[in-house]
Amino acid sequence: MPPVSAELAQRAKVFKALGHPSRLLMVEALGQGEQCVCELRELVGSDISTISKHLSVLKEAGIVTDERRGTSVYYSLRMRCVSSFLACVGRFFDQQLEEQFLYLEDLRKQTGRQIS
């Protein structure tokens, strides 16, 4: 296997960081604006240590940044383009679902039977 460049390794780190549903949920929320850790904890419904670990992974990958204000820590997207990417992925799956629905509708019309 050929050696992996540092740039490709960093990209892989970003995708790995996005590879957990809770982290995706947090990134989508941060796409709407900064959030304090307490807001992200409520959103995800996990304990504070789990949320902190997820945020650490996202920060290490360069996706988010944090700012301490008094006793609170606020997170925001550092890699803003990730919101566009996630929206693109969402549109792709919406399109796939629509195509499957149309295919099943067409099949139902051809056979005269309900397809589930």
Phi and psi restraints in degrees (range 20) as a CNS / XPLOR table:
assign (resid 1 and name C) (resid 2 and name N)
       (resid 2 and name CA) (resid 2 and name C) 1.0 -68.0 20.0 2
assign (resid 2 and name N) (resid 2 and name CA)
       (resid 2 and name C) (resid 3 and name N) 1.0 155.0 20.0 2
assign (resid 2 and name C) (resid 3 and name N)
       (resid 3 and name CA) (resid 3 and name C) 1.0 -64.4 20.0 2
assign (resid 3 and name N) (resid 3 and name CA)
       (resid 3 and name C) (resid 4 and name N) 1.0 146.6 20.0 2
assign (resid 3 and name C) (resid 4 and name N)
       (resid 4 and name CA) (resid 4 and name C) 1.0 -92.9 20.0 2
assign (resid 4 and name N) (resid 4 and name CA)
       (resid 4 and name C) (resid 5 and name N) 1.0 131.2 20.0 2
assign (resid 4 and name C) (resid 5 and name N)
       (resid 5 and name CA) (resid 5 and name C) 1.0 -70.9 20.0 2
assign (resid 5 and name N) (resid 5 and name CA)
       (resid 5 and name C) (resid 6 and name N) 1.0 159.7 20.0 2
assign (resid 5 and name C) (resid 6 and name N)
       (resid 6 and name CA) (resid 6 and name C) 1.0 -61.2 20.0 2
assign (resid 6 and name N) (resid 6 and name CA)
       (resid 6 and name C) (resid 7 and name N) 1.0 -35.7 20.0 2
assign (resid 6 and name C) (resid 7 and name N)
       (resid 7 and name CA) (resid 7 and name C) 1.0 -64.4 20.0 2
assign (resid 7 and name N) (resid 7 and name CA)
       (resid 7 and name C) (resid 8 and name N) 1.0 -44.5 20.0 2
assign (resid 7 and name C) (resid 8 and name N)
       (resid 8 and name CA) (resid 8 and name C) 1.0 -66.3 20.0 2
assign (resid 8 and name N) (resid 8 and name CA)
       (resid 8 and name C) (resid 9 and name N) 1.0 -37.3 20.0 2
assign (resid 8 and name C) (resid 9 and name N)
       (resid 9 and name CA) (resid 9 and name C) 1.0 -63.5 20.0 2
assign (resid 9 and name N) (resid 9 and name CA)
       (resid 9 and name C) (resid 10 and name N) 1.0 -39.7 20.0 2
assign (resid 9 and name C) (resid 10 and name N)
       (resid 10 and name CA) (resid 10 and name C) 1.0 -67.1 20.0 2
assign (resid 10 and name N) (resid 10 and name CA)
       (resid 10 and name C) (resid 11 and name N) 1.0 -40.3 20.0 2
assign (resid 10 and name C) (resid 11 and name N)
       (resid 11 and name CA) (resid 11 and name C) 1.0 -61.4 20.0 2
assign (resid 11 and name N) (resid 11 and name CA)
       (resid 11 and name C) (resid 12 and name N) 1.0 -42.9 20.0 2
assign (resid 11 and name C) (resid 12 and name N)
       (resid 12 and name CA) (resid 12 and name C) 1.0 -61.9 20.0 2
assign (resid 12 and name N) (resid 12 and name CA)
       (resid 12 and name C) (resid 13 and name N) 1.0 -36.7 20.0 2
assign (resid 12 and name C) (resid 13 and name N)
       (resid 13 and name CA) (resid 13 and name C) 1.0 -63.3 20.0 2
assign (resid 13 and name N) (resid 13 and name CA)
       (resid 13 and name C) (resid 14 and name N) 1.0 -39.2 20.0 2
assign (resid 13 and name C) (resid 14 and name N)
       (resid 14 and name CA) (resid 14 and name C) 1.0 -63.5 20.0 2
assign (resid 14 and name N) (resid 14 and name CA)
       (resid 14 and name C) (resid 15 and name N) 1.0 -48.3 20.0 2
assign (resid 14 and name C) (resid 15 and name N)
       (resid 15 and name CA) (resid 15 and name C) 1.0 -64.6 20.0 2
assign (resid 15 and name N) (resid 15 and name CA)
       (resid 15 and name C) (resid 16 and name N) 1.0 -37.1 20.0 2
assign (resid 15 and name C) (resid 16 and name N)
       (resid 16 and name CA) (resid 16 and name C) 1.0 -63.9 20.0 2
assign (resid 16 and name N) (resid 16 and name CA)
       (resid 16 and name C) (resid 17 and name N) 1.0 -40.9 20.0 2
assign (resid 16 and name C) (resid 17 and name N)
       (resid 17 and name CA) (resid 17 and name C) 1.0 -63.4 20.0 2
assign (resid 17 and name N) (resid 17 and name CA)
       (resid 17 and name C) (resid 18 and name N) 1.0 -31.9 20.0 2
assign (resid 17 and name C) (resid 18 and name N)
       (resid 18 and name CA) (resid 18 and name C) 1.0 -83.0 20.0 2
assign (resid 18 and name N) (resid 18 and name CA)
       (resid 18 and name C) (resid 19 and name N) 1.0 0.0 20.0 2
assign (resid 18 and name C) (resid 19 and name N)
       (resid 19 and name CA) (resid 19 and name C) 1.0 -84.1 20.0 2
assign (resid 19 and name N) (resid 19 and name CA)
       (resid 19 and name C) (resid 20 and name N) 1.0 23.7 20.0 2
assign (resid 19 and name C) (resid 20 and name N)
       (resid 20 and name CA) (resid 20 and name C) 1.0 -134.0 20.0 2
assign (resid 20 and name N) (resid 20 and name CA)
       (resid 20 and name C) (resid 21 and name N) 1.0 132.7 20.0 2
assign (resid 20 and name C) (resid 21 and name N)
       (resid 21 and name CA) (resid 21 and name C) 1.0 -55.1 20.0 2
assign (resid 21 and name N) (resid 21 and name CA)
       (resid 21 and name C) (resid 22 and name N) 1.0 -38.0 20.0 2
assign (resid 21 and name C) (resid 22 and name N)
       (resid 22 and name CA) (resid 22 and name C) 1.0 -66.1 20.0 2
assign (resid 22 and name N) (resid 22 and name CA)
       (resid 22 and name C) (resid 23 and name N) 1.0 -39.3 20.0 2
assign (resid 22 and name C) (resid 23 and name N)
       (resid 23 and name CA) (resid 23 and name C) 1.0 -69.3 20.0 2
assign (resid 23 and name N) (resid 23 and name CA)
       (resid 23 and name C) (resid 24 and name N) 1.0 -37.3 20.0 2
assign (resid 23 and name C) (resid 24 and name N)
       (resid 24 and name CA) (resid 24 and name C) 1.0 -62.1 20.0 2
assign (resid 24 and name N) (resid 24 and name CA)
       (resid 24 and name C) (resid 25 and name N) 1.0 -42.5 20.0 2
assign (resid 24 and name C) (resid 25 and name N)
       (resid 25 and name CA) (resid 25 and name C) 1.0 -60.7 20.0 2
assign (resid 25 and name N) (resid 25 and name CA)
       (resid 25 and name C) (resid 26 and name N) 1.0 -43.2 20.0 2
assign (resid 25 and name C) (resid 26 and name N)
       (resid 26 and name CA) (resid 26 and name C) 1.0 -65.9 20.0 2
assign (resid 26 and name N) (resid 26 and name CA)
       (resid 26 and name C) (resid 27 and name N) 1.0 -42.4 20.0 2
assign (resid 26 and name C) (resid 27 and name N)
       (resid 27 and name CA) (resid 27 and name C) 1.0 -63.4 20.0 2
assign (resid 27 and name N) (resid 27 and name CA)
       (resid 27 and name C) (resid 28 and name N) 1.0 -41.8 20.0 2
assign (resid 27 and name C) (resid 28 and name N)
       (resid 28 and name CA) (resid 28 and name C) 1.0 -62.4 20.0 2
assign (resid 28 and name N) (resid 28 and name CA)
       (resid 28 and name C) (resid 29 and name N) 1.0 -40.5 20.0 2
assign (resid 28 and name C) (resid 29 and name N)
       (resid 29 and name CA) (resid 29 and name C) 1.0 -65.6 20.0 2
assign (resid 29 and name N) (resid 29 and name CA)
       (resid 29 and name C) (resid 30 and name N) 1.0 -41.0 20.0 2
assign (resid 29 and name C) (resid 30 and name N)
       (resid 30 and name CA) (resid 30 and name C) 1.0 -68.6 20.0 2
assign (resid 30 and name N) (resid 30 and name CA)
       (resid 30 and name C) (resid 31 and name N) 1.0 -21.7 20.0 2
assign (resid 30 and name C) (resid 31 and name N)
       (resid 31 and name CA) (resid 31 and name C) 1.0 -64.4 20.0 2
assign (resid 31 and name N) (resid 31 and name CA)
       (resid 31 and name C) (resid 32 and name N) 1.0 -21.5 20.0 2
assign (resid 31 and name C) (resid 32 and name N)
       (resid 32 and name CA) (resid 32 and name C) 1.0 -88.0 20.0 2
assign (resid 32 and name N) (resid 32 and name CA)
       (resid 32 and name C) (resid 33 and name N) 1.0 -12.9 20.0 2
assign (resid 32 and name C) (resid 33 and name N)
       (resid 33 and name CA) (resid 33 and name C) 1.0 143.1 20.0 2
assign (resid 33 and name N) (resid 33 and name CA)
       (resid 33 and name C) (resid 34 and name N) 1.0 170.2 20.0 2
assign (resid 33 and name C) (resid 34 and name N)
       (resid 34 and name CA) (resid 34 and name C) 1.0 -63.5 20.0 2
assign (resid 34 and name N) (resid 34 and name CA)
       (resid 34 and name C) (resid 35 and name N) 1.0 153.0 20.0 2
assign (resid 34 and name C) (resid 35 and name N)
       (resid 35 and name CA) (resid 35 and name C) 1.0 -139.7 20.0 2
assign (resid 35 and name N) (resid 35 and name CA)
       (resid 35 and name C) (resid 36 and name N) 1.0 145.7 20.0 2
assign (resid 35 and name C) (resid 36 and name N)
       (resid 36 and name CA) (resid 36 and name C) 1.0 -83.4 20.0 2
assign (resid 36 and name N) (resid 36 and name CA)
       (resid 36 and name C) (resid 37 and name N) 1.0 161.8 20.0 2
assign (resid 36 and name C) (resid 37 and name N)
       (resid 37 and name CA) (resid 37 and name C) 1.0 -56.4 20.0 2
assign (resid 37 and name N) (resid 37 and name CA)
       (resid 37 and name C) (resid 38 and name N) 1.0 -38.6 20.0 2
assign (resid 37 and name C) (resid 38 and name N)
       (resid 38 and name CA) (resid 38 and name C) 1.0 -62.7 20.0 2
assign (resid 38 and name N) (resid 38 and name CA)
       (resid 38 and name C) (resid 39 and name N) 1.0 -37.1 20.0 2
assign (resid 38 and name C) (resid 39 and name N)
       (resid 39 and name CA) (resid 39 and name C) 1.0 -68.4 20.0 2
assign (resid 39 and name N) (resid 39 and name CA)
       (resid 39 and name C) (resid 40 and name N) 1.0 -40.1 20.0 2
assign (resid 39 and name C) (resid 40 and name N)
       (resid 40 and name CA) (resid 40 and name C) 1.0 -67.6 20.0 2
assign (resid 40 and name N) (resid 40 and name CA)
       (resid 40 and name C) (resid 41 and name N) 1.0 -35.3 20.0 2
assign (resid 40 and name C) (resid 41 and name N)
       (resid 41 and name CA) (resid 41 and name C) 1.0 -62.8 20.0 2
assign (resid 41 and name N) (resid 41 and name CA)
       (resid 41 and name C) (resid 42 and name N) 1.0 -44.5 20.0 2
assign (resid 41 and name C) (resid 42 and name N)
       (resid 42 and name CA) (resid 42 and name C) 1.0 -63.3 20.0 2
assign (resid 42 and name N) (resid 42 and name CA)
       (resid 42 and name C) (resid 43 and name N) 1.0 -41.2 20.0 2
assign (resid 42 and name C) (resid 43 and name N)
       (resid 43 and name CA) (resid 43 and name C) 1.0 -61.9 20.0 2
assign (resid 43 and name N) (resid 43 and name CA)
       (resid 43 and name C) (resid 44 and name N) 1.0 -48.1 20.0 2
assign (resid 43 and name C) (resid 44 and name N)
       (resid 44 and name CA) (resid 44 and name C) 1.0 -82.0 20.0 2
assign (resid 44 and name N) (resid 44 and name CA)
       (resid 44 and name C) (resid 45 and name N) 1.0 -32.7 20.0 2
assign (resid 44 and name C) (resid 45 and name N)
       (resid 45 and name CA) (resid 45 and name C) 1.0 80.4 20.0 2
assign (resid 45 and name N) (resid 45 and name CA)
       (resid 45 and name C) (resid 46 and name N) 1.0 25.0 20.0 2
assign (resid 45 and name C) (resid 46 and name N)
       (resid 46 and name CA) (resid 46 and name C) 1.0 -110.8 20.0 2
assign (resid 46 and name N) (resid 46 and name CA)
       (resid 46 and name C) (resid 47 and name N) 1.0 168.6 20.0 2
assign (resid 46 and name C) (resid 47 and name N)
       (resid 47 and name CA) (resid 47 and name C) 1.0 -73.3 20.0 2
assign (resid 47 and name N) (resid 47 and name CA)
       (resid 47 and name C) (resid 48 and name N) 1.0 163.0 20.0 2
assign (resid 47 and name C) (resid 48 and name N)
       (resid 48 and name CA) (resid 48 and name C) 1.0 -61.8 20.0 2
assign (resid 48 and name N) (resid 48 and name CA)
       (resid 48 and name C) (resid 49 and name N) 1.0 -34.4 20.0 2
assign (resid 48 and name C) (resid 49 and name N)
       (resid 49 and name CA) (resid 49 and name C) 1.0 -68.2 20.0 2
assign (resid 49 and name N) (resid 49 and name CA)
       (resid 49 and name C) (resid 50 and name N) 1.0 -37.4 20.0 2
assign (resid 49 and name C) (resid 50 and name N)
       (resid 50 and name CA) (resid 50 and name C) 1.0 -66.9 20.0 2
assign (resid 50 and name N) (resid 50 and name CA)
       (resid 50 and name C) (resid 51 and name N) 1.0 -43.5 20.0 2
assign (resid 50 and name C) (resid 51 and name N)
       (resid 51 and name CA) (resid 51 and name C) 1.0 -61.6 20.0 2
assign (resid 51 and name N) (resid 51 and name CA)
       (resid 51 and name C) (resid 52 and name N) 1.0 -43.4 20.0 2
assign (resid 51 and name C) (resid 52 and name N)
       (resid 52 and name CA) (resid 52 and name C) 1.0 -61.4 20.0 2
assign (resid 52 and name N) (resid 52 and name CA)
       (resid 52 and name C) (resid 53 and name N) 1.0 -40.0 20.0 2
assign (resid 52 and name C) (resid 53 and name N)
       (resid 53 and name CA) (resid 53 and name C) 1.0 -64.0 20.0 2
assign (resid 53 and name N) (resid 53 and name CA)
       (resid 53 and name C) (resid 54 and name N) 1.0 -45.9 20.0 2
assign (resid 53 and name C) (resid 54 and name N)
       (resid 54 and name CA) (resid 54 and name C) 1.0 -59.4 20.0 2
assign (resid 54 and name N) (resid 54 and name CA)
       (resid 54 and name C) (resid 55 and name N) 1.0 -45.0 20.0 2
assign (resid 54 and name C) (resid 55 and name N)
       (resid 55 and name CA) (resid 55 and name C) 1.0 -64.9 20.0 2
assign (resid 55 and name N) (resid 55 and name CA)
       (resid 55 and name C) (resid 56 and name N) 1.0 -34.8 20.0 2
assign (resid 55 and name C) (resid 56 and name N)
       (resid 56 and name CA) (resid 56 and name C) 1.0 -63.1 20.0 2
assign (resid 56 and name N) (resid 56 and name CA)
       (resid 56 and name C) (resid 57 and name N) 1.0 -41.9 20.0 2
assign (resid 56 and name C) (resid 57 and name N)
       (resid 57 and name CA) (resid 57 and name C) 1.0 -62.9 20.0 2
assign (resid 57 and name N) (resid 57 and name CA)
       (resid 57 and name C) (resid 58 and name N) 1.0 -45.1 20.0 2
assign (resid 57 and name C) (resid 58 and name N)
       (resid 58 and name CA) (resid 58 and name C) 1.0 -65.3 20.0 2
assign (resid 58 and name N) (resid 58 and name CA)
       (resid 58 and name C) (resid 59 and name N) 1.0 -38.4 20.0 2
assign (resid 58 and name C) (resid 59 and name N)
       (resid 59 and name CA) (resid 59 and name C) 1.0 -69.2 20.0 2
assign (resid 59 and name N) (resid 59 and name CA)
       (resid 59 and name C) (resid 60 and name N) 1.0 -43.0 20.0 2
assign (resid 59 and name C) (resid 60 and name N)
       (resid 60 and name CA) (resid 60 and name C) 1.0 -60.3 20.0 2
assign (resid 60 and name N) (resid 60 and name CA)
       (resid 60 and name C) (resid 61 and name N) 1.0 -33.0 20.0 2
assign (resid 60 and name C) (resid 61 and name N)
       (resid 61 and name CA) (resid 61 and name C) 1.0 -81.5 20.0 2
assign (resid 61 and name N) (resid 61 and name CA)
       (resid 61 and name C) (resid 62 and name N) 1.0 -7.6 20.0 2
assign (resid 61 and name C) (resid 62 and name N)
       (resid 62 and name CA) (resid 62 and name C) 1.0 87.0 20.0 2
assign (resid 62 and name N) (resid 62 and name CA)
       (resid 62 and name C) (resid 63 and name N) 1.0 10.8 20.0 2
assign (resid 62 and name C) (resid 63 and name N)
       (resid 63 and name CA) (resid 63 and name C) 1.0 -80.9 20.0 2
assign (resid 63 and name N) (resid 63 and name CA)
       (resid 63 and name C) (resid 64 and name N) 1.0 -38.4 20.0 2
assign (resid 63 and name C) (resid 64 and name N)
       (resid 64 and name CA) (resid 64 and name C) 1.0 -124.1 20.0 2
assign (resid 64 and name N) (resid 64 and name CA)
       (resid 64 and name C) (resid 65 and name N) 1.0 163.7 20.0 2
assign (resid 64 and name C) (resid 65 and name N)
       (resid 65 and name CA) (resid 65 and name C) 1.0 -133.6 20.0 2
assign (resid 65 and name N) (resid 65 and name CA)
       (resid 65 and name C) (resid 66 and name N) 1.0 159.2 20.0 2
assign (resid 65 and name C) (resid 66 and name N)
       (resid 66 and name CA) (resid 66 and name C) 1.0 -127.8 20.0 2
assign (resid 66 and name N) (resid 66 and name CA)
       (resid 66 and name C) (resid 67 and name N) 1.0 158.9 20.0 2
assign (resid 66 and name C) (resid 67 and name N)
       (resid 67 and name CA) (resid 67 and name C) 1.0 -143.7 20.0 2
assign (resid 67 and name N) (resid 67 and name CA)
       (resid 67 and name C) (resid 68 and name N) 1.0 125.1 20.0 2
assign (resid 67 and name C) (resid 68 and name N)
       (resid 68 and name CA) (resid 68 and name C) 1.0 -86.1 20.0 2
assign (resid 68 and name N) (resid 68 and name CA)
       (resid 68 and name C) (resid 69 and name N) 1.0 131.6 20.0 2
assign (resid 68 and name C) (resid 69 and name N)
       (resid 69 and name CA) (resid 69 and name C) 1.0 -131.3 20.0 2
assign (resid 69 and name N) (resid 69 and name CA)
       (resid 69 and name C) (resid 70 and name N) 1.0 101.9 20.0 2
assign (resid 69 and name C) (resid 70 and name N)
       (resid 70 and name CA) (resid 70 and name C) 1.0 65.2 20.0 2
assign (resid 70 and name N) (resid 70 and name CA)
       (resid 70 and name C) (resid 71 and name N) 1.0 -122.5 20.0 2
assign (resid 70 and name C) (resid 71 and name N)
       (resid 71 and name CA) (resid 71 and name C) 1.0 -94.3 20.0 2
assign (resid 71 and name N) (resid 71 and name CA)
       (resid 71 and name C) (resid 72 and name N) 1.0 -1.9 20.0 2
assign (resid 71 and name C) (resid 72 and name N)
       (resid 72 and name CA) (resid 72 and name C) 1.0 -105.1 20.0 2
assign (resid 72 and name N) (resid 72 and name CA)
       (resid 72 and name C) (resid 73 and name N) 1.0 150.8 20.0 2
assign (resid 72 and name C) (resid 73 and name N)
       (resid 73 and name CA) (resid 73 and name C) 1.0 -117.5 20.0 2
assign (resid 73 and name N) (resid 73 and name CA)
       (resid 73 and name C) (resid 74 and name N) 1.0 128.0 20.0 2
assign (resid 73 and name C) (resid 74 and name N)
       (resid 74 and name CA) (resid 74 and name C) 1.0 -109.4 20.0 2
assign (resid 74 and name N) (resid 74 and name CA)
       (resid 74 and name C) (resid 75 and name N) 1.0 138.3 20.0 2
assign (resid 74 and name C) (resid 75 and name N)
       (resid 75 and name CA) (resid 75 and name C) 1.0 -113.6 20.0 2
assign (resid 75 and name N) (resid 75 and name CA)
       (resid 75 and name C) (resid 76 and name N) 1.0 147.7 20.0 2
assign (resid 75 and name C) (resid 76 and name N)
       (resid 76 and name CA) (resid 76 and name C) 1.0 -145.3 20.0 2
assign (resid 76 and name N) (resid 76 and name CA)
       (resid 76 and name C) (resid 77 and name N) 1.0 163.2 20.0 2
assign (resid 76 and name C) (resid 77 and name N)
       (resid 77 and name CA) (resid 77 and name C) 1.0 -72.7 20.0 2
assign (resid 77 and name N) (resid 77 and name CA)
       (resid 77 and name C) (resid 78 and name N) 1.0 129.9 20.0 2
assign (resid 77 and name C) (resid 78 and name N)
       (resid 78 and name CA) (resid 78 and name C) 1.0 -92.9 20.0 2
assign (resid 78 and name N) (resid 78 and name CA)
       (resid 78 and name C) (resid 79 and name N) 1.0 -38.5 20.0 2
assign (resid 78 and name C) (resid 79 and name N)
       (resid 79 and name CA) (resid 79 and name C) 1.0 -98.9 20.0 2
assign (resid 79 and name N) (resid 79 and name CA)
       (resid 79 and name C) (resid 80 and name N) 1.0 81.1 20.0 2
assign (resid 79 and name C) (resid 80 and name N)
       (resid 80 and name CA) (resid 80 and name C) 1.0 -63.1 20.0 2
assign (resid 80 and name N) (resid 80 and name CA)
       (resid 80 and name C) (resid 81 and name N) 1.0 -28.6 20.0 2
assign (resid 80 and name C) (resid 81 and name N)
       (resid 81 and name CA) (resid 81 and name C) 1.0 -65.4 20.0 2
assign (resid 81 and name N) (resid 81 and name CA)
       (resid 81 and name C) (resid 82 and name N) 1.0 -15.5 20.0 2
assign (resid 81 and name C) (resid 82 and name N)
       (resid 82 and name CA) (resid 82 and name C) 1.0 -63.4 20.0 2
assign (resid 82 and name N) (resid 82 and name CA)
       (resid 82 and name C) (resid 83 and name N) 1.0 -30.3 20.0 2
assign (resid 82 and name C) (resid 83 and name N)
       (resid 83 and name CA) (resid 83 and name C) 1.0 -63.4 20.0 2
assign (resid 83 and name N) (resid 83 and name CA)
       (resid 83 and name C) (resid 84 and name N) 1.0 -42.6 20.0 2
assign (resid 83 and name C) (resid 84 and name N)
       (resid 84 and name CA) (resid 84 and name C) 1.0 -64.2 20.0 2
assign (resid 84 and name N) (resid 84 and name CA)
       (resid 84 and name C) (resid 85 and name N) 1.0 -40.9 20.0 2
assign (resid 84 and name C) (resid 85 and name N)
       (resid 85 and name CA) (resid 85 and name C) 1.0 -62.4 20.0 2
assign (resid 85 and name N) (resid 85 and name CA)
       (resid 85 and name C) (resid 86 and name N) 1.0 -46.7 20.0 2
assign (resid 85 and name C) (resid 86 and name N)
       (resid 86 and name CA) (resid 86 and name C) 1.0 -65.1 20.0 2
assign (resid 86 and name N) (resid 86 and name CA)
       (resid 86 and name C) (resid 87 and name N) 1.0 -35.8 20.0 2
assign (resid 86 and name C) (resid 87 and name N)
       (resid 87 and name CA) (resid 87 and name C) 1.0 -64.9 20.0 2
assign (resid 87 and name N) (resid 87 and name CA)
       (resid 87 and name C) (resid 88 and name N) 1.0 -39.5 20.0 2
assign (resid 87 and name C) (resid 88 and name N)
       (resid 88 and name CA) (resid 88 and name C) 1.0 -62.6 20.0 2
assign (resid 88 and name N) (resid 88 and name CA)
       (resid 88 and name C) (resid 89 and name N) 1.0 -44.1 20.0 2
assign (resid 88 and name C) (resid 89 and name N)
       (resid 89 and name CA) (resid 89 and name C) 1.0 -61.4 20.0 2
assign (resid 89 and name N) (resid 89 and name CA)
       (resid 89 and name C) (resid 90 and name N) 1.0 -42.9 20.0 2
assign (resid 89 and name C) (resid 90 and name N)
       (resid 90 and name CA) (resid 90 and name C) 1.0 -61.1 20.0 2
assign (resid 90 and name N) (resid 90 and name CA)
       (resid 90 and name C) (resid 91 and name N) 1.0 -43.6 20.0 2
assign (resid 90 and name C) (resid 91 and name N)
       (resid 91 and name CA) (resid 91 and name C) 1.0 -63.8 20.0 2
assign (resid 91 and name N) (resid 91 and name CA)
       (resid 91 and name C) (resid 92 and name N) 1.0 -38.9 20.0 2
assign (resid 91 and name C) (resid 92 and name N)
       (resid 92 and name CA) (resid 92 and name C) 1.0 -58.9 20.0 2
assign (resid 92 and name N) (resid 92 and name CA)
       (resid 92 and name C) (resid 93 and name N) 1.0 -48.1 20.0 2
assign (resid 92 and name C) (resid 93 and name N)
       (resid 93 and name CA) (resid 93 and name C) 1.0 -69.8 20.0 2
assign (resid 93 and name N) (resid 93 and name CA)
       (resid 93 and name C) (resid 94 and name N) 1.0 -33.0 20.0 2
assign (resid 93 and name C) (resid 94 and name N)
       (resid 94 and name CA) (resid 94 and name C) 1.0 -62.2 20.0 2
assign (resid 94 and name N) (resid 94 and name CA)
       (resid 94 and name C) (resid 95 and name N) 1.0 -42.1 20.0 2
assign (resid 94 and name C) (resid 95 and name N)
       (resid 95 and name CA) (resid 95 and name C) 1.0 -64.9 20.0 2
assign (resid 95 and name N) (resid 95 and name CA)
       (resid 95 and name C) (resid 96 and name N) 1.0 -42.3 20.0 2
assign (resid 95 and name C) (resid 96 and name N)
       (resid 96 and name CA) (resid 96 and name C) 1.0 -60.4 20.0 2
assign (resid 96 and name N) (resid 96 and name CA)
       (resid 96 and name C) (resid 97 and name N) 1.0 -43.2 20.0 2
assign (resid 96 and name C) (resid 97 and name N)
       (resid 97 and name CA) (resid 97 and name C) 1.0 -62.8 20.0 2
assign (resid 97 and name N) (resid 97 and name CA)
       (resid 97 and name C) (resid 98 and name N) 1.0 -43.3 20.0 2
assign (resid 97 and name C) (resid 98 and name N)
       (resid 98 and name CA) (resid 98 and name C) 1.0 -62.7 20.0 2
assign (resid 98 and name N) (resid 98 and name CA)
       (resid 98 and name C) (resid 99 and name N) 1.0 -42.8 20.0 2
assign (resid 98 and name C) (resid 99 and name N)
       (resid 99 and name CA) (resid 99 and name C) 1.0 -63.3 20.0 2
assign (resid 99 and name N) (resid 99 and name CA)
       (resid 99 and name C) (resid 100 and name N) 1.0 -40.6 20.0 2
assign (resid 99 and name C) (resid 100 and name N)
       (resid 100 and name CA) (resid 100 and name C) 1.0 -65.6 20.0 2
assign (resid 100 and name N) (resid 100 and name CA)
       (resid 100 and name C) (resid 101 and name N) 1.0 -40.3 20.0 2
assign (resid 100 and name C) (resid 101 and name N)
       (resid 101 and name CA) (resid 101 and name C) 1.0 -61.9 20.0 2
assign (resid 101 and name N) (resid 101 and name CA)
       (resid 101 and name C) (resid 102 and name N) 1.0 -46.3 20.0 2
assign (resid 101 and name C) (resid 102 and name N)
       (resid 102 and name CA) (resid 102 and name C) 1.0 -63.5 20.0 2
assign (resid 102 and name N) (resid 102 and name CA)
       (resid 102 and name C) (resid 103 and name N) 1.0 -39.2 20.0 2
assign (resid 102 and name C) (resid 103 and name N)
       (resid 103 and name CA) (resid 103 and name C) 1.0 -61.9 20.0 2
assign (resid 103 and name N) (resid 103 and name CA)
       (resid 103 and name C) (resid 104 and name N) 1.0 -46.1 20.0 2
assign (resid 103 and name C) (resid 104 and name N)
       (resid 104 and name CA) (resid 104 and name C) 1.0 -65.5 20.0 2
assign (resid 104 and name N) (resid 104 and name CA)
       (resid 104 and name C) (resid 105 and name N) 1.0 -37.7 20.0 2
assign (resid 104 and name C) (resid 105 and name N)
       (resid 105 and name CA) (resid 105 and name C) 1.0 -62.5 20.0 2
assign (resid 105 and name N) (resid 105 and name CA)
       (resid 105 and name C) (resid 106 and name N) 1.0 -44.2 20.0 2
assign (resid 105 and name C) (resid 106 and name N)
       (resid 106 and name CA) (resid 106 and name C) 1.0 -63.6 20.0 2
assign (resid 106 and name N) (resid 106 and name CA)
       (resid 106 and name C) (resid 107 and name N) 1.0 -42.2 20.0 2
assign (resid 106 and name C) (resid 107 and name N)
       (resid 107 and name CA) (resid 107 and name C) 1.0 -63.0 20.0 2
assign (resid 107 and name N) (resid 107 and name CA)
       (resid 107 and name C) (resid 108 and name N) 1.0 -40.9 20.0 2
assign (resid 107 and name C) (resid 108 and name N)
       (resid 108 and name CA) (resid 108 and name C) 1.0 -62.6 20.0 2
assign (resid 108 and name N) (resid 108 and name CA)
       (resid 108 and name C) (resid 109 and name N) 1.0 -42.3 20.0 2
assign (resid 108 and name C) (resid 109 and name N)
       (resid 109 and name CA) (resid 109 and name C) 1.0 -65.4 20.0 2
assign (resid 109 and name N) (resid 109 and name CA)
       (resid 109 and name C) (resid 110 and name N) 1.0 -39.1 20.0 2
assign (resid 109 and name C) (resid 110 and name N)
       (resid 110 and name CA) (resid 110 and name C) 1.0 -68.7 20.0 2
assign (resid 110 and name N) (resid 110 and name CA)
       (resid 110 and name C) (resid 111 and name N) 1.0 -38.5 20.0 2
assign (resid 110 and name C) (resid 111 and name N)
       (resid 111 and name CA) (resid 111 and name C) 1.0 -96.8 20.0 2
assign (resid 111 and name N) (resid 111 and name CA)
       (resid 111 and name C) (resid 112 and name N) 1.0 -18.1 20.0 2
assign (resid 111 and name C) (resid 112 and name N)
       (resid 112 and name CA) (resid 112 and name C) 1.0 74.4 20.0 2
assign (resid 112 and name N) (resid 112 and name CA)
       (resid 112 and name C) (resid 113 and name N) 1.0 13.3 20.0 2
assign (resid 112 and name C) (resid 113 and name N)
       (resid 113 and name CA) (resid 113 and name C) 1.0 -118.1 20.0 2
assign (resid 113 and name N) (resid 113 and name CA)
       (resid 113 and name C) (resid 114 and name N) 1.0 155.1 20.0 2
assign (resid 113 and name C) (resid 114 and name N)
       (resid 114 and name CA) (resid 114 and name C) 1.0 -78.2 20.0 2
assign (resid 114 and name N) (resid 114 and name CA)
       (resid 114 and name C) (resid 115 and name N) 1.0 129.3 20.0 2
assign (resid 114 and name C) (resid 115 and name N)
       (resid 115 and name CA) (resid 115 and name C) 1.0 -108.6 20.0 2
assign (resid 115 and name N) (resid 115 and name CA)
       (resid 115 and name C) (resid 116 and name N) 1.0 131.4 20.0 2
